[in-house]
Amino acid sequence: MSYRAPVAEMLFTLRHVVGLEGIDAEDAEAILSEAGRIAGEVLAPLNRVGDRHGTPFAEGRVTTAPGFREAYATFTAGGWNGLSADPDHGGQGLPKALEAACTEMWNGANLGFSLCPLLTQGGIEALAAHGSEALKERYLAKLVSGEWPATMNLTEPQAGSDLALLRTRAEPAGDGTYRITGSKIYITYGEHDMADNIVHLVLARLKDAPAGTRGISLFLVPKVLPDGSLNDLRCSGIEHKLGINASPTCSMAFGDRGGATGWLIGQENKGLACMFTMMNAARLAVGVQGVGVAEAATQKALAYARERRQGKAIGAAEATSPIVAHPDVQRMLLTMKAYTAAARSICYLTAAALDAAHGPEGKAAHDRASLLTPVAKAFSTDLANEITSLGVQVHGGMGFVEETGAAQLMRDARILAIYEGTNGIQAIDLTGRKLALDGGTTARAQIAWMRRAGEGLLKNADPAFGRMGARLRAAIESLDRATTFQLAALTSNRPETALAGASPYLRLFGLALGGACLAKAALAASAAQKAGETDPAHAGRVALARFYAENLLPAASGLEETVLGGGAFTEDAELALAV
Amino acid sequence: MSYRAPVAEMLFTLRHVVGLEGIDAEDAEAILSEAGRIAGEVLAPLNRVGDRHGTPFAEGRVTTAPGFREAYATFTAGGWNGLSADPDHGGQGLPKALEAACTEMWNGANLGFSLCPLLTQGGIEALAAHGSEALKERYLAKLVSGEWPATMNLTEPQAGSDLALLRTRAEPAGDGTYRITGSKIYITYGEHDMADNIVHLVLARLKDAPAGTRGISLFLVPKVLPDGSLNDLRCSGIEHKLGINASPTCSMAFGDRGGATGWLIGQENKGLACMFTMMNAARLAVGVQGVGVAEAATQKALAYARERRQGKAIGAAEATSPIVAHPDVQRMLLTMKAYTAAARSICYLTAAALDAAHGPEGKAAHDRASLLTPVAKAFSTDLANEITSLGVQVHGGMGFVEETGAAQLMRDARILAIYEGTNGIQAIDLTGRKLALDGGTTARAQIAWMRRAGEGLLKNADPAFGRMGARLRAAIESLDRATTFQLAALTSNRPETALAGASPYLRLFGLALGGACLAKAALAASAAQKAGETDPAHAGRVALARFYAENLLPAASGLEETVLGGGAFTEDAELALAV
C-alpha cells in the first residue's frame, strides 16, 4: 500500500497531546480506522494516476482522471464529507480535532483529489455562519453531503494577496438576486466532472461600494440554477502547474451573457468577514494537508531506506547494509518523522481549540484557535516542503525520476505554502494581528502551556529523555523573549521591524510549540512504560521527542537572534538587492 | 533577458574575496563579459524550450530541443569548452577560478544544456591525468574543443553511492583493447544529437579483479570507433525526470554484440583513483551549478517583486506598493541574494585553491581544495534548493504555474544535491576523510583564514557593519568547537557520532566560511568607499554582508549544539522510526 494511515499515532496525539473531547476512545478509533481504509484503498491508488492524467480541458469541460468520479461517490456516500458539520444539515457532528485526522488521511493518500472536499468544507463554514435561512435550506445539505461541492472564487490577476484590488462586479437584479460579472483565476475545482453541480462562492464588488476590502461582498453562484438551467459562468482555461495535477486550477468567467445569477451571503460590503470564516477553516485544513503529504513522504522514504542496500554501516555484519542503518540517512528520516509529528500535533491542537470555542471555555479557546491557525498553516506547510524534499533526497537518484512518486509528493506539497494566504501573510497575521489584537495575552497563555510541558520533562528523571528538558526550556524562553520583542516593535516608531521578523518568529513559535507537544507525548509514553505497558512504540515516542529536542530545537536560539537583531535590513534592502 | 550574468559581482568576488591570480583584471573582465553575452543571448533563450521539449527517445536515438545543436556549435567554436585546459591540447590555460565564473553563467542560463560540457570537463581531467600518451593524442584535443563530449558511466541499478557493487565487466581482447559488457543507468548525455561522437568513460570490473572498489578499472569507450564504425553500445532508454528535462538521462547497454571496445585509462584495478579525479572536478562544478541556478532564481524573483504590486508598504505614498517594498519579501530576496553570494565565494575559493596547487603553495593548496570541495558541492546545492524554492514563493501563485519559469529552476536544481555524490556523502567525506586524513590541520588553517576576516570587521568601526563582527566571530568559534568535537568523535569508541553530525557540521562549515567571505567583500567595499569610490554597489555589498551576518549566521549556534549534542539518535533510531 502506498499510504497507510498512522491511526495509532493519530489517536495517541489526540488523546495525550491534544486532549480529545466529545467522543469516546473506541468510537474515535473505529472512525479513524475506517477512514484509514478508505484513504489507503480508495484514494491512494489514484494518486499517481491523477498526477499523470492531469485534468484535460476542452470546450469548457474538465475531465478528471479515471476513477476520480467513482472515488468521490464512495467518499461522499460514506458520509466523510460532513464529519464535523451540524447534524441538522446532515453532518456527523464530530469534533473538528477528529476531522483533522481524517483530513490528514485524505490528503496523505491523494492531495489532488482531496482538495475538492477541502474547499467544500470552507463553503459549508461560510454558508452555515452567514447564509440566510433560505439559502441554507437550499444548499447546505447538498454541500454537507458533498453531492454539490463548493469552490472559493477570490483571486483575480491583479488581486492575489491584496483583495482590496478586486474588480469582479455585482449588481442587484431587483428580485433579490445579483448579476455577477468578472474573471477569477486559480479556482481549484472550478469546473470538473465529479459532481453534477458546483457551488461557487464568489467575492465581488457592488456598484458604489467603498473602495478597498470594505467594499467586498460574498455571493453564492451555482453552476446549475435552481430551475435546472445553466448559470452564466464558465471555465475559460486551466493552468499547467508544478503539482497537484489531479486537481483542475481554473480560470473562471462570470457573466459573458449579461451576468451570472448570485445570492448574497451575509450583508452587502461585509464579504471579507464571510471570506475569513471560509478562509480560516481552509487555512487550518491546508496545514493539515501539509501534515498528510509529509507523512506520506516519510512512509515512502522509510520503506525505501529499509529496502535499498548500499555501503556497510559501522558495526554491521553484512557487506552491504540497508541505508536506514547509516546515521546520515537516519538523521534525514528522523527529521521527517519528528517534524511531521510536531506539525500534526499543532494542527490537531488548533482544531481542538475550535471545538473548545463552542464549549465552556468559549472566547479563550476561540482566541487560541485564531492565534494558532497561522502557525498551523505556515509551520506545517514550510515543513511539508522540507520533508518532501528530504524524501526525494533519501531516494537518491531514484528520487529524481518520476516513477518513484517521491518527486510528485514534493511537487504537490509546493503549493501549500502559497495558497490560502502565503506563509509570509500567515507570519504577518500572527505578529501584526493575532499578537497585536490582545497585546500578547493569548500568546502568553500558550507559552505558559508549553512551559508546563517543559517542567514535566525537567521533573521527570527518565534517562531516555537526554537533554530534552533543557533544550525545550531554552526554546520556550527564546520564544518568550521574541514575543516581547515583537510586541514592543509593533508599537515602536519602526513597526516594520516586527514585520521583518515575522517569518522567523512564526517558525520559532511552531518549533517551540512542536517541542512542547512532543514532550507531552514523551511524558505520556514514559508514564505508560512505567505503568507496565510494553508496546515498543512508547520507547520510540520518547526517542523521537528526544531527537526533536536535541537536533531540531537548537535552531530556536538562532531564530530568536534573528528576530531580535535582524531587522536592520529594511533600511537599505534596495541597496543590497541592487548589487 | 531571462538571465544576466552578474559580471561585476563575479569580478569583485574573484578580486577581493578569492584573490584571483594568473590573469590581469582587464583580461578577466573581457572574458567574463563575453561569456556573459553567450550565456544571456545564446543559452538562456533555450532554457524553457529545452524543458518543454525534453529529449524524445526513439529507436536508440535521442533528440535534443530545437536550437541545442546549434548552440553547442557556437559554444565550442568560441573555445568555451576548454577554458582551463592545457594549451598543449588546445585549451586556453586560464585559471580555474575564472572558469568557475563562466561555468556559473552557463548553468545559470541553462542547466540542462550545460551538463554536457560539464561532464566533458571531468573527462578531460581524468584523461589528462591518467591516460596513456597514445590515448591522449587521439582523444584529448577533441574533448577539449568539445567536438566530442564525454560522459561518466558509473551508476548501475544496484550500485549508486556504493561503487563496490559494480558488475559491468571488462575482458582484455588481446590487442591492447578491452571488451566491455554491462548496463549503466543515469548516464547524463549518454546519447544525443549535439555531436558526432561521444566519449564514454566507463567503470568496469576485470575478471578475477579484487572484490570491492579495489577491483574497479576505468575505460574509454567511444560511441564511434577510430575506424569510423559504431561501437557495440547503445542507449536503451531515458528517464522521466523531475527536472533538467533538456538533458537526456540515459540507460546504456554495453556489449550486446559481444563487447564494446574500450581502452584502459590508468592502471588495471586503479579506476577508483581515476574516477575521483573526474569526480572531484565534477563535484566542484556541481556546486557552481548550484550557484548559477540560485543566481537565476534570485534575478527572476527580484524582477517579479519589483513589478508586482500588492498591498501598501509602511510609509508608502501610493495605495499599492511593489511587493519588494514589503519587509517579508525583502527577507526572502535578501536571503536568496546573500546565500548565493556566499556559495559563489566558496566555489571560487575552491577553484582558486586548485589553481594554487599548481603554484608555489603546492600541497597546502591541494589539501585546501580537497577540504573545500565537499563544502562547495553540498552547501551550494542545498542552498540552491532553498533559494529556488524561495524564488517560487516570491512569485506566489504565479510561482506554481509552469509558465513563469520559477518552478523549472526549482525542479532543475533538485538533482544537484543528489548527483556526483549525494550531499550526505559529501558530509561524510568532509568529516570522515578530509578532517580525518590530516587530523584537522587543513580545517584549522581555513578557520584561521576566517578569523582574520572576522578580526578585520571588529577592527573596522564602520557603523554600517552593525553586529557583523560579533556574529561572524560567534559562528567561527562554533565551527572551531564543532571541528574539535568531530575529530574527537572520529577516534572515539562511537565514531558513528561523528557521522551523525556530519551534515550539520558541513552546513556550519559552509555557513561560517560564507560569512567570512562576505565579510572580506564588505571590508573591501568599505575601504573603496573610504577611498572615495561612489559606486552604490559598495554600500550594497556592506548591507548584504550585514544581512547575512545578522539574519543567517545566527543559525550557527544551533548547528553547533546539534553536532555536539545530537548524536544519541544512532542508538535507538530504529525504535523511533518504527513508531
HADDOCK unambig.tbl for C-alpha pairs under 7 A between the chains (distance, minus, plus):
assign (segid A and resid 161 and name CA) (segid B and resid 310 and name CA) 6.62 0.50 0.50
assign (segid A and resid 162 and name CA) (segid B and resid 310 and name CA) 5.29 0.50 0.50
assign (segid A and resid 162 and name CA) (segid B and resid 311 and name CA) 5.46 0.50 0.50
assign (segid A and resid 239 and name CA) (segid B and resid 401 and name CA) 6.38 0.50 0.50
assign (segid A and resid 240 and name CA) (segid B and resid 401 and name CA) 5.71 0.50 0.50
assign (segid A and resid 240 and name CA) (segid B and resid 402 and name CA) 5.86 0.50 0.50
assign (segid A and resid 241 and name CA) (segid B and resid 400 and name CA) 5.80 0.50 0.50
assign (segid A and resid 241 and name CA) (segid B and resid 401 and name CA) 4.25 0.50 0.50
assign (segid A and resid 241 and name CA) (segid B and resid 402 and name CA) 5.30 0.50 0.50
assign (segid A and resid 242 and name CA) (segid B and resid 400 and name CA) 5.55 0.50 0.50
assign (segid A and resid 242 and name CA) (segid B and resid 401 and name CA) 6.02 0.50 0.50
assign (segid A and resid 242 and name CA) (segid B and resid 402 and name CA) 6.04 0.50 0.50
assign (segid A and resid 242 and name CA) (segid B and resid 407 and name CA) 6.46 0.50 0.50
assign (segid A and resid 310 and name CA) (segid B and resid 161 and name CA) 6.63 0.50 0.50
assign (segid A and resid 310 and name CA) (segid B and resid 162 and name CA) 5.31 0.50 0.50
assign (segid A and resid 311 and name CA) (segid B and resid 162 and name CA) 5.49 0.50 0.50
assign (segid A and resid 314 and name CA) (segid B and resid 496 and name CA) 6.90 0.50 0.50
assign (segid A and resid 327 and name CA) (segid B and resid 496 and name CA) 6.74 0.50 0.50
assign (segid A and resid 327 and name CA) (segid B and resid 499 and name CA) 6.01 0.50 0.50
assign (segid A and resid 327 and name CA) (segid B and resid 500 and name CA) 4.91 0.50 0.50
assign (segid A and resid 327 and name CA) (segid B and resid 570 and name CA) 6.11 0.50 0.50
assign (segid A and resid 328 and name CA) (segid B and resid 424 and name CA) 6.29 0.50 0.50
assign (segid A and resid 328 and name CA) (segid B and resid 499 and name CA) 6.46 0.50 0.50
assign (segid A and resid 328 and name CA) (segid B and resid 500 and name CA) 5.59 0.50 0.50
assign (segid A and resid 330 and name CA) (segid B and resid 573 and name CA) 6.57 0.50 0.50
assign (segid A and resid 331 and name CA) (segid B and resid 500 and name CA) 6.89 0.50 0.50
assign (segid A and resid 334 and name CA) (segid B and resid 577 and name CA) 6.66 0.50 0.50
assign (segid A and resid 393 and name CA) (segid B and resid 418 and name CA) 6.66 0.50 0.50
assign (segid A and resid 396 and name CA) (segid B and resid 418 and name CA) 5.73 0.50 0.50
assign (segid A and resid 396 and name CA) (segid B and resid 422 and name CA) 6.93 0.50 0.50
assign (segid A and resid 397 and name CA) (segid B and resid 418 and name CA) 6.30 0.50 0.50
assign (segid A and resid 397 and name CA) (segid B and resid 419 and name CA) 6.91 0.50 0.50
assign (segid A and resid 400 and name CA) (segid B and resid 241 and name CA) 5.80 0.50 0.50
assign (segid A and resid 400 and name CA) (segid B and resid 242 and name CA) 5.55 0.50 0.50
assign (segid A and resid 400 and name CA) (segid B and resid 415 and name CA) 6.45 0.50 0.50
assign (segid A and resid 401 and name CA) (segid B and resid 239 and name CA) 6.41 0.50 0.50
assign (segid A and resid 401 and name CA) (segid B and resid 240 and name CA) 5.73 0.50 0.50
assign (segid A and resid 401 and name CA) (segid B and resid 241 and name CA) 4.26 0.50 0.50
assign (segid A and resid 401 and name CA) (segid B and resid 242 and name CA) 6.02 0.50 0.50
assign (segid A and resid 402 and name CA) (segid B and resid 240 and name CA) 5.85 0.50 0.50
assign (segid A and resid 402 and name CA) (segid B and resid 241 and name CA) 5.30 0.50 0.50
assign (segid A and resid 402 and name CA) (segid B and resid 242 and name CA) 6.04 0.50 0.50
assign (segid A and resid 407 and name CA) (segid B and resid 242 and name CA) 6.47 0.50 0.50
assign (segid A and resid 415 and name CA) (segid B and resid 400 and name CA) 6.46 0.50 0.50
assign (segid A and resid 418 and name CA) (segid B and resid 393 and name CA) 6.64 0.50 0.50
assign (segid A and resid 418 and name CA) (segid B and resid 396 and name CA) 5.70 0.50 0.50
assign (segid A and resid 418 and name CA) (segid B and resid 397 and name CA) 6.29 0.50 0.50
assign (segid A and resid 419 and name CA) (segid B and resid 397 and name CA) 6.91 0.50 0.50
assign (segid A and resid 422 and name CA) (segid B and resid 396 and name CA) 6.92 0.50 0.50
assign (segid A and resid 424 and name CA) (segid B and resid 328 and name CA) 6.31 0.50 0.50
assign (segid A and resid 496 and name CA) (segid B and resid 314 and name CA) 6.91 0.50 0.50
assign (segid A and resid 496 and name CA) (segid B and resid 327 and name CA) 6.73 0.50 0.50
assign (segid A and resid 499 and name CA) (segid B and resid 327 and name CA) 6.01 0.50 0.50
assign (segid A and resid 499 and name CA) (segid B and resid 328 and name CA) 6.46 0.50 0.50
assign (segid A and resid 500 and name CA) (segid B and resid 327 and name CA) 4.91 0.50 0.50
assign (segid A and resid 500 and name CA) (segid B and resid 328 and name CA) 5.57 0.50 0.50
assign (segid A and resid 500 and name CA) (segid B and resid 331 and name CA) 6.90 0.50 0.50
assign (segid A and resid 537 and name CA) (segid B and resid 579 and name CA) 5.04 0.50 0.50
assign (segid A and resid 539 and name CA) (segid B and resid 575 and name CA) 6.84 0.50 0.50
assign (segid A and resid 540 and name CA) (segid B and resid 575 and name CA) 4.61 0.50 0.50
assign (segid A and resid 540 and name CA) (segid B and resid 576 and name CA) 3.86 0.50 0.50
assign (segid A and resid 540 and name CA) (segid B and resid 579 and name CA) 5.73 0.50 0.50
assign (segid A and resid 541 and name CA) (segid B and resid 576 and name CA) 6.18 0.50 0.50
assign (segid A and resid 541 and name CA) (segid B and resid 579 and name CA) 6.75 0.50 0.50
assign (segid A and resid 543 and name CA) (segid B and resid 572 and name CA) 6.71 0.50 0.50
assign (segid A and resid 543 and name CA) (segid B and resid 576 and name CA) 5.50 0.50 0.50
assign (segid A and resid 544 and name CA) (segid B and resid 576 and name CA) 5.14 0.50 0.50
assign (segid A and resid 547 and name CA) (segid B and resid 569 and name CA) 6.16 0.50 0.50
assign (segid A and resid 550 and name CA) (segid B and resid 562 and name CA) 6.33 0.50 0.50
assign (segid A and resid 550 and name CA) (segid B and resid 565 and name CA) 6.34 0.50 0.50
assign (segid A and resid 550 and name CA) (segid B and resid 566 and name CA) 5.00 0.50 0.50
assign (segid A and resid 551 and name CA) (segid B and resid 562 and name CA) 4.95 0.50 0.50
assign (segid A and resid 551 and name CA) (segid B and resid 566 and name CA) 5.13 0.50 0.50
assign (segid A and resid 554 and name CA) (segid B and resid 558 and name CA) 4.39 0.50 0.50
assign (segid A and resid 554 and name CA) (segid B and resid 561 and name CA) 6.23 0.50 0.50
assign (segid A and resid 554 and name CA) (segid B and resid 562 and name CA) 6.55 0.50 0.50
assign (segid A and resid 555 and name CA) (segid B and resid 555 and name CA) 6.29 0.50 0.50
assign (segid A and resid 555 and name CA) (segid B and resid 558 and name CA) 4.60 0.50 0.50
assign (segid A and resid 557 and name CA) (segid B and resid 558 and name CA) 6.61 0.50 0.50
assign (segid A and resid 558 and name CA) (segid B and resid 554 and name CA) 4.38 0.50 0.50
assign (segid A and resid 558 and name CA) (segid B and resid 555 and name CA) 4.60 0.50 0.50
assign (segid A and resid 558 and name CA) (segid B and resid 557 and name CA) 6.60 0.50 0.50
assign (segid A and resid 558 and name CA) (segid B and resid 558 and name CA) 6.40 0.50 0.50
assign (segid A and resid 561 and name CA) (segid B and resid 554 and name CA) 6.21 0.50 0.50
assign (segid A and resid 562 and name CA) (segid B and resid 550 and name CA) 6.34 0.50 0.50
assign (segid A and resid 562 and name CA) (segid B and resid 551 and name CA) 4.95 0.50 0.50
assign (segid A and resid 562 and name CA) (segid B and resid 554 and name CA) 6.54 0.50 0.50
assign (segid A and resid 565 and name CA) (segid B and resid 550 and name CA) 6.35 0.50 0.50
assign (segid A and resid 566 and name CA) (segid B and resid 550 and name CA) 5.00 0.50 0.50
assign (segid A and resid 566 and name CA) (segid B and resid 551 and name CA) 5.13 0.50 0.50
assign (segid A and resid 569 and name CA) (segid B and resid 547 and name CA) 6.16 0.50 0.50
assign (segid A and resid 570 and name CA) (segid B and resid 327 and name CA) 6.09 0.50 0.50
assign (segid A and resid 572 and name CA) (segid B and resid 543 and name CA) 6.70 0.50 0.50
assign (segid A and resid 573 and name CA) (segid B and resid 330 and name CA) 6.57 0.50 0.50
assign (segid A and resid 575 and name CA) (segid B and resid 539 and name CA) 6.82 0.50 0.50
assign (segid A and resid 575 and name CA) (segid B and resid 540 and name CA) 4.60 0.50 0.50
assign (segid A and resid 576 and name CA) (segid B and resid 540 and name CA) 3.85 0.50 0.50
assign (segid A and resid 576 and name CA) (segid B and resid 541 and name CA) 6.16 0.50 0.50
assign (segid A and resid 576 and name CA) (segid B and resid 543 and name CA) 5.46 0.50 0.50
assign (segid A and resid 576 and name CA) (segid B and resid 544 and name CA) 5.13 0.50 0.50
assign (segid A and resid 577 and name CA) (segid B and resid 334 and name CA) 6.65 0.50 0.50
assign (segid A and resid 579 and name CA) (segid B and resid 537 and name CA) 5.03 0.50 0.50
assign (segid A and resid 579 and name CA) (segid B and resid 540 and name CA) 5.72 0.50 0.50
assign (segid A and resid 579 and name CA) (segid B and resid 541 and name CA) 6.76 0.50 0.50
